[in-house]
Amino acid sequence: RHKMLFNFFHNLLGIDATIAKEDACKIEHYLNPKTLEYILKFL
């Protein structure tokens, strides 16, 4: 989950790697698994 979110933020949205890592770490605990599934499909 963390790696997927990091890749979404950093590679797709272009967010700085440090910020993307921090945000991925924080947000992965709050997103519904279904939301993560849809993000993965999008990627």
CHARMM-style PDB file with segment names, atoms N, HN, CA, C and O in Angstrom:
ATOM      1  N   ARG     1       0.828  -1.197   0.000  1.00  0.00      PROA
ATOM      2  CA  ARG     1       0.000   0.000   0.000  1.00  0.00      PROA
ATOM      3  C   ARG     1       0.868   1.255   0.000  1.00  0.00      PROA
ATOM      4  O   ARG     1       0.641   2.189  -0.769  1.00  0.00      PROA
ATOM      5  N   HSD     2       1.855   1.254   0.870  1.00  0.00      PROA
ATOM      6  HN  HSD     2       2.040   0.495   1.495  1.00  0.00      PROA
ATOM      7  CA  HSD     2       2.733   2.423   0.973  1.00  0.00      PROA
ATOM      8  C   HSD     2       3.456   2.682  -0.346  1.00  0.00      PROA
ATOM      9  O   HSD     2       3.504   3.815  -0.827  1.00  0.00      PROA
ATOM     10  N   LYS     3       4.015   1.627  -0.923  1.00  0.00      PROA
ATOM     11  HN  LYS     3       3.976   0.707  -0.532  1.00  0.00      PROA
ATOM     12  CA  LYS     3       4.768   1.772  -2.173  1.00  0.00      PROA
ATOM     13  C   LYS     3       3.860   2.260  -3.302  1.00  0.00      PROA
ATOM     14  O   LYS     3       4.255   3.113  -4.097  1.00  0.00      PROA
ATOM     15  N   MET     4       2.652   1.721  -3.367  1.00  0.00      PROA
ATOM     16  HN  MET     4       2.331   1.028  -2.721  1.00  0.00      PROA
ATOM     17  CA  MET     4       1.712   2.122  -4.406  1.00  0.00      PROA
ATOM     18  C   MET     4       1.370   3.606  -4.268  1.00  0.00      PROA
ATOM     19  O   MET     4       1.360   4.337  -5.258  1.00  0.00      PROA
ATOM     20  N   LEU     5       1.092   4.045  -3.051  1.00  0.00      PROA
ATOM     21  HN  LEU     5       1.101   3.451  -2.246  1.00  0.00      PROA
ATOM     22  CA  LEU     5       0.762   5.450  -2.833  1.00  0.00      PROA
ATOM     23  C   LEU     5       1.955   6.350  -3.122  1.00  0.00      PROA
ATOM     24  O   LEU     5       1.804   7.421  -3.711  1.00  0.00      PROA
ATOM     25  N   PHE     6       3.134   5.917  -2.710  1.00  0.00      PROA
ATOM     26  HN  PHE     6       3.257   5.047  -2.232  1.00  0.00      PROA
ATOM     27  CA  PHE     6       4.338   6.693  -3.006  1.00  0.00      PROA
ATOM     28  C   PHE     6       4.498   6.864  -4.513  1.00  0.00      PROA
ATOM     29  O   PHE     6       4.738   7.972  -4.994  1.00  0.00      PROA
ATOM     30  N   ASN     7       4.366   5.773  -5.254  1.00  0.00      PROA
ATOM     31  HN  ASN     7       4.172   4.873  -4.863  1.00  0.00      PROA
ATOM     32  CA  ASN     7       4.499   5.843  -6.710  1.00  0.00      PROA
ATOM     33  C   ASN     7       3.447   6.761  -7.323  1.00  0.00      PROA
ATOM     34  O   ASN     7       3.744   7.515  -8.249  1.00  0.00      PROA
ATOM     35  N   PHE     8       2.232   6.700  -6.817  1.00  0.00      PROA
ATOM     36  HN  PHE     8       1.991   6.087  -6.064  1.00  0.00      PROA
ATOM     37  CA  PHE     8       1.160   7.571  -7.302  1.00  0.00      PROA
ATOM     38  C   PHE     8       1.524   9.037  -7.075  1.00  0.00      PROA
ATOM     39  O   PHE     8       1.431   9.849  -7.996  1.00  0.00      PROA
ATOM     40  N   PHE     9       1.929   9.372  -5.876  1.00  0.00      PROA
ATOM     41  HN  PHE     9       2.005   8.713  -5.128  1.00  0.00      PROA
ATOM     42  CA  PHE     9       2.255  10.757  -5.545  1.00  0.00      PROA
ATOM     43  C   PHE     9       3.505  11.246  -6.276  1.00  0.00      PROA
ATOM     44  O   PHE     9       3.518  12.340  -6.840  1.00  0.00      PROA
ATOM     45  N   HSD    10       4.546  10.430  -6.259  1.00  0.00      PROA
ATOM     46  HN  HSD    10       4.535   9.541  -5.800  1.00  0.00      PROA
ATOM     47  CA  HSD    10       5.836  10.861  -6.800  1.00  0.00      PROA
ATOM     48  C   HSD    10       5.907  10.741  -8.322  1.00  0.00      PROA
ATOM     49  O   HSD    10       6.229  11.711  -9.008  1.00  0.00      PROA
ATOM     50  N   ASN    11       5.610   9.571  -8.843  1.00  0.00      PROA
ATOM     51  HN  ASN    11       5.348   8.782  -8.287  1.00  0.00      PROA
ATOM     52  CA  ASN    11       5.787   9.328 -10.276  1.00  0.00      PROA
ATOM     53  C   ASN    11       4.669   9.915 -11.128  1.00  0.00      PROA
ATOM     54  O   ASN    11       4.924  10.424 -12.219  1.00  0.00      PROA
ATOM     55  N   LEU    12       3.454   9.850 -10.647  1.00  0.00      PROA
ATOM     56  HN  LEU    12       3.247   9.436  -9.760  1.00  0.00      PROA
ATOM     57  CA  LEU    12       2.332  10.330 -11.456  1.00  0.00      PROA
ATOM     58  C   LEU    12       2.048  11.817 -11.221  1.00  0.00      PROA
ATOM     59  O   LEU    12       1.838  12.574 -12.168  1.00  0.00      PROA
ATOM     60  N   LEU    13       2.045  12.219  -9.963  1.00  0.00      PROA
ATOM     61  HN  LEU    13       2.216  11.604  -9.193  1.00  0.00      PROA
ATOM     62  CA  LEU    13       1.723  13.609  -9.653  1.00  0.00      PROA
ATOM     63  C   LEU    13       2.950  14.518  -9.609  1.00  0.00      PROA
ATOM     64  O   LEU    13       2.816  15.741  -9.643  1.00  0.00      PROA
ATOM     65  N   GLY    14       4.148  13.925  -9.534  1.00  0.00      PROA
ATOM     66  HN  GLY    14       4.256  12.932  -9.507  1.00  0.00      PROA
ATOM     67  CA  GLY    14       5.377  14.711  -9.543  1.00  0.00      PROA
ATOM     68  C   GLY    14       5.730  15.353  -8.216  1.00  0.00      PROA
ATOM     69  O   GLY    14       6.489  16.321  -8.182  1.00  0.00      PROA
ATOM     70  N   ILE    15       5.198  14.836  -7.134  1.00  0.00      PROA
ATOM     71  HN  ILE    15       4.581  14.050  -7.162  1.00  0.00      PROA
ATOM     72  CA  ILE    15       5.490  15.367  -5.802  1.00  0.00      PROA
ATOM     73  C   ILE    15       6.902  14.941  -5.401  1.00  0.00      PROA
ATOM     74  O   ILE    15       7.324  13.819  -5.682  1.00  0.00      PROA
ATOM     75  N   ASP    16       7.620  15.838  -4.746  1.00  0.00      PROA
ATOM     76  HN  ASP    16       7.278  16.750  -4.517  1.00  0.00      PROA
ATOM     77  CA  ASP    16       8.967  15.554  -4.258  1.00  0.00      PROA
ATOM     78  C   ASP    16       8.985  14.229  -3.494  1.00  0.00      PROA
ATOM     79  O   ASP    16       8.052  13.929  -2.749  1.00  0.00      PROA
ATOM     80  N   ALA    17      10.042  13.439  -3.676  1.00  0.00      PROA
ATOM     81  HN  ALA    17      10.800  13.683  -4.281  1.00  0.00      PROA
ATOM     82  CA  ALA    17      10.119  12.097  -3.096  1.00  0.00      PROA
ATOM     83  C   ALA    17       9.973  12.100  -1.576  1.00  0.00      PROA
ATOM     84  O   ALA    17       9.306  11.229  -1.016  1.00  0.00      PROA
ATOM     85  N   THR    18      10.579  13.055  -0.917  1.00  0.00      PROA
ATOM     86  HN  THR    18      11.120  13.762  -1.371  1.00  0.00      PROA
ATOM     87  CA  THR    18      10.492  13.109   0.548  1.00  0.00      PROA
ATOM     88  C   THR    18       9.058  13.355   1.000  1.00  0.00      PROA
ATOM     89  O   THR    18       8.566  12.699   1.918  1.00  0.00      PROA
ATOM     90  N   ILE    19       8.404  14.291   0.360  1.00  0.00      PROA
ATOM     91  HN  ILE    19       8.804  14.824  -0.386  1.00  0.00      PROA
ATOM     92  CA  ILE    19       7.017  14.603   0.706  1.00  0.00      PROA
ATOM     93  C   ILE    19       6.109  13.439   0.341  1.00  0.00      PROA
ATOM     94  O   ILE    19       5.219  13.080   1.113  1.00  0.00      PROA
ATOM     95  N   ALA    20       6.325  12.848  -0.829  1.00  0.00      PROA
ATOM     96  HN  ALA    20       7.048  13.139  -1.456  1.00  0.00      PROA
ATOM     97  CA  ALA    20       5.507  11.712  -1.264  1.00  0.00      PROA
ATOM     98  C   ALA    20       5.617  10.557  -0.280  1.00  0.00      PROA
ATOM     99  O   ALA    20       4.622   9.897   0.021  1.00  0.00      PROA
ATOM    100  N   LYS    21       6.824  10.313   0.221  1.00  0.00      PROA
ATOM    101  HN  LYS    21       7.631  10.849  -0.024  1.00  0.00      PROA
ATOM    102  CA  LYS    21       7.040   9.230   1.192  1.00  0.00      PROA
ATOM    103  C   LYS    21       6.287   9.516   2.495  1.00  0.00      PROA
ATOM    104  O   LYS    21       5.622   8.636   3.041  1.00  0.00      PROA
ATOM    105  N   GLU    22       6.398  10.736   2.980  1.00  0.00      PROA
ATOM    106  HN  GLU    22       6.938  11.451   2.536  1.00  0.00      PROA
ATOM    107  CA  GLU    22       5.712  11.119   4.220  1.00  0.00      PROA
ATOM    108  C   GLU    22       4.194  11.014   4.069  1.00  0.00      PROA
ATOM    109  O   GLU    22       3.511  10.461   4.930  1.00  0.00      PROA
ATOM    110  N   ASP    23       3.682  11.547   2.972  1.00  0.00      PROA
ATOM    111  HN  ASP    23       4.237  11.997   2.272  1.00  0.00      PROA
ATOM    112  CA  ASP    23       2.235  11.525   2.751  1.00  0.00      PROA
ATOM    113  C   ASP    23       1.709  10.106   2.577  1.00  0.00      PROA
ATOM    114  O   ASP    23       0.646   9.765   3.095  1.00  0.00      PROA
ATOM    115  N   ALA    24       2.454   9.279   1.846  1.00  0.00      PROA
ATOM    116  HN  ALA    24       3.318   9.556   1.425  1.00  0.00      PROA
ATOM    117  CA  ALA    24       2.040   7.887   1.654  1.00  0.00      PROA
ATOM    118  C   ALA    24       1.967   7.166   2.995  1.00  0.00      PROA
ATOM    119  O   ALA    24       1.044   6.390   3.243  1.00  0.00      PROA
ATOM    120  N   CYS    25       2.934   7.426   3.847  1.00  0.00      PROA
ATOM    121  HN  CYS    25       3.683   8.057   3.646  1.00  0.00      PROA
ATOM    122  CA  CYS    25       2.968   6.789   5.169  1.00  0.00      PROA
ATOM    123  C   CYS    25       1.750   7.198   6.001  1.00  0.00      PROA
ATOM    124  O   CYS    25       1.163   6.373   6.701  1.00  0.00      PROA
ATOM    125  N   LYS    26       1.384   8.451   5.919  1.00  0.00      PROA
ATOM    126  HN  LYS    26       1.861   9.122   5.351  1.00  0.00      PROA
ATOM    127  CA  LYS    26       0.251   8.953   6.701  1.00  0.00      PROA
ATOM    128  C   LYS    26      -1.093   8.470   6.154  1.00  0.00      PROA
ATOM    129  O   LYS    26      -1.950   7.997   6.900  1.00  0.00      PROA
ATOM    130  N   ILE    27      -1.255   8.597   4.848  1.00  0.00      PROA
ATOM    131  HN  ILE    27      -0.558   8.981   4.242  1.00  0.00      PROA
ATOM    132  CA  ILE    27      -2.574   8.375   4.254  1.00  0.00      PROA
ATOM    133  C   ILE    27      -2.949   6.902   4.144  1.00  0.00      PROA
ATOM    134  O   ILE    27      -4.134   6.570   4.126  1.00  0.00      PROA
ATOM    135  N   GLU    28      -1.954   6.009   4.069  1.00  0.00      PROA
ATOM    136  HN  GLU    28      -0.991   6.279   4.084  1.00  0.00      PROA
ATOM    137  CA  GLU    28      -2.271   4.592   3.879  1.00  0.00      PROA
ATOM    138  C   GLU    28      -3.110   4.026   5.022  1.00  0.00      PROA
ATOM    139  O   GLU    28      -3.810   3.029   4.846  1.00  0.00      PROA
ATOM    140  N   HSD    29      -3.042   4.656   6.184  1.00  0.00      PROA
ATOM    141  HN  HSD    29      -2.474   5.466   6.328  1.00  0.00      PROA
ATOM    142  CA  HSD    29      -3.778   4.173   7.351  1.00  0.00      PROA
ATOM    143  C   HSD    29      -5.229   4.667   7.383  1.00  0.00      PROA
ATOM    144  O   HSD    29      -6.029   4.197   8.192  1.00  0.00      PROA
ATOM    145  N   TYR    30      -5.558   5.600   6.516  1.00  0.00      PROA
ATOM    146  HN  TYR    30      -4.908   5.981   5.859  1.00  0.00      PROA
ATOM    147  CA  TYR    30      -6.890   6.206   6.543  1.00  0.00      PROA
ATOM    148  C   TYR    30      -7.758   5.866   5.341  1.00  0.00      PROA
ATOM    149  O   TYR    30      -8.980   6.008   5.395  1.00  0.00      PROA
ATOM    150  N   LEU    31      -7.135   5.419   4.256  1.00  0.00      PROA
ATOM    151  HN  LEU    31      -6.143   5.304   4.212  1.00  0.00      PROA
ATOM    152  CA  LEU    31      -7.913   5.119   3.054  1.00  0.00      PROA
ATOM    153  C   LEU    31      -8.622   3.780   3.164  1.00  0.00      PROA
ATOM    154  O   LEU    31      -8.079   2.808   3.689  1.00  0.00      PROA
ATOM    155  N   ASN    32      -9.818   3.754   2.667  1.00  0.00      PROA
ATOM    156  HN  ASN    32     -10.259   4.544   2.241  1.00  0.00      PROA
ATOM    157  CA  ASN    32     -10.581   2.517   2.582  1.00  0.00      PROA
ATOM    158  C   ASN    32      -9.885   1.584   1.592  1.00  0.00      PROA
ATOM    159  O   ASN    32      -9.397   2.050   0.562  1.00  0.00      PROA
ATOM    160  N   PRO    33      -9.824   0.284   1.872  1.00  0.00      PROA
ATOM    161  CA  PRO    33      -9.189  -0.660   0.937  1.00  0.00      PROA
ATOM    162  C   PRO    33      -9.764  -0.585  -0.477  1.00  0.00      PROA
ATOM    163  O   PRO    33      -9.046  -0.804  -1.452  1.00  0.00      PROA
ATOM    164  N   LYS    34     -11.040  -0.282  -0.589  1.00  0.00      PROA
ATOM    165  HN  LYS    34     -11.624  -0.104   0.203  1.00  0.00      PROA
ATOM    166  CA  LYS    34     -11.667  -0.161  -1.913  1.00  0.00      PROA
ATOM    167  C   LYS    34     -11.080   1.035  -2.674  1.00  0.00      PROA
ATOM    168  O   LYS    34     -10.872   0.960  -3.884  1.00  0.00      PROA
ATOM    169  N   THR    35     -10.818   2.121  -1.974  1.00  0.00      PROA
ATOM    170  HN  THR    35     -10.987   2.182  -0.990  1.00  0.00      PROA
ATOM    171  CA  THR    35     -10.202   3.286  -2.597  1.00  0.00      PROA
ATOM    172  C   THR    35      -8.815   2.942  -3.115  1.00  0.00      PROA
ATOM    173  O   THR    35      -8.448   3.327  -4.226  1.00  0.00      PROA
ATOM    174  N   LEU    36      -8.053   2.227  -2.320  1.00  0.00      PROA
ATOM    175  HN  LEU    36      -8.351   1.915  -1.418  1.00  0.00      PROA
ATOM    176  CA  LEU    36      -6.723   1.800  -2.753  1.00  0.00      PROA
ATOM    177  C   LEU    36      -6.803   0.900  -3.980  1.00  0.00      PROA
ATOM    178  O   LEU    36      -5.963   0.981  -4.877  1.00  0.00      PROA
ATOM    179  N   GLU    37      -7.805   0.056  -4.012  1.00  0.00      PROA
ATOM    180  HN  GLU    37      -8.487  -0.009  -3.284  1.00  0.00      PROA
ATOM    181  CA  GLU    37      -8.010  -0.829  -5.161  1.00  0.00      PROA
ATOM    182  C   GLU    37      -8.226  -0.011  -6.433  1.00  0.00      PROA
ATOM    183  O   GLU    37      -7.676  -0.333  -7.486  1.00  0.00      PROA
ATOM    184  N   TYR    38      -9.024   1.041  -6.331  1.00  0.00      PROA
ATOM    185  HN  TYR    38      -9.471   1.303  -5.475  1.00  0.00      PROA
ATOM    186  CA  TYR    38      -9.298   1.883  -7.495  1.00  0.00      PROA
ATOM    187  C   TYR    38      -8.064   2.681  -7.919  1.00  0.00      PROA
ATOM    188  O   TYR    38      -7.839   2.887  -9.112  1.00  0.00      PROA
ATOM    189  N   ILE    39      -7.276   3.124  -6.962  1.00  0.00      PROA
ATOM    190  HN  ILE    39      -7.459   2.957  -5.993  1.00  0.00      PROA
ATOM    191  CA  ILE    39      -6.028   3.809  -7.306  1.00  0.00      PROA
ATOM    192  C   ILE    39      -5.108   2.859  -8.051  1.00  0.00      PROA
ATOM    193  O   ILE    39      -4.485   3.243  -9.041  1.00  0.00      PROA
ATOM    194  N   LEU    40      -5.018   1.632  -7.587  1.00  0.00      PROA
ATOM    195  HN  LEU    40      -5.524   1.320  -6.783  1.00  0.00      PROA
ATOM    196  CA  LEU    40      -4.176   0.638  -8.248  1.00  0.00      PROA
ATOM    197  C   LEU    40      -4.655   0.374  -9.669  1.00  0.00      PROA
ATOM    198  O   LEU    40      -3.837   0.242 -10.580  1.00  0.00      PROA
ATOM    199  N   LYS    41      -5.957   0.295  -9.873  1.00  0.00      PROA
ATOM    200  HN  LYS    41      -6.622   0.402  -9.134  1.00  0.00      PROA
ATOM    201  CA  LYS    41      -6.503   0.106 -11.224  1.00  0.00      PROA
ATOM    202  C   LYS    41      -6.152   1.291 -12.114  1.00  0.00      PROA
ATOM    203  O   LYS    41      -5.855   1.122 -13.297  1.00  0.00      PROA
ATOM    204  N   PHE    42      -6.188   2.484 -11.546  1.00  0.00      PROA
ATOM    205  HN  PHE    42      -6.429   2.622 -10.585  1.00  0.00      PROA
ATOM    206  CA  PHE    42      -5.877   3.692 -12.289  1.00  0.00      PROA
ATOM    207  C   PHE    42      -4.433   3.696 -12.766  1.00  0.00      PROA
ATOM    208  O   PHE    42      -4.125   4.143 -13.870  1.00  0.00      PROA
ATOM    209  N   LEU    43      -3.559   3.191 -11.912  1.00  0.00      PROA
ATOM    210  HN  LEU    43      -3.810   2.827 -11.014  1.00  0.00      PROA
ATOM    211  CA  LEU    43      -2.136   3.165 -12.261  1.00  0.00      PROA
ATOM    212  C   LEU    43      -1.875   2.117 -13.307  1.00  0.00      PROA
ATOM    213  OT1 LEU    43      -0.734   1.942 -13.734  1.00  0.00      PROA
TER     214      LEU     43
END
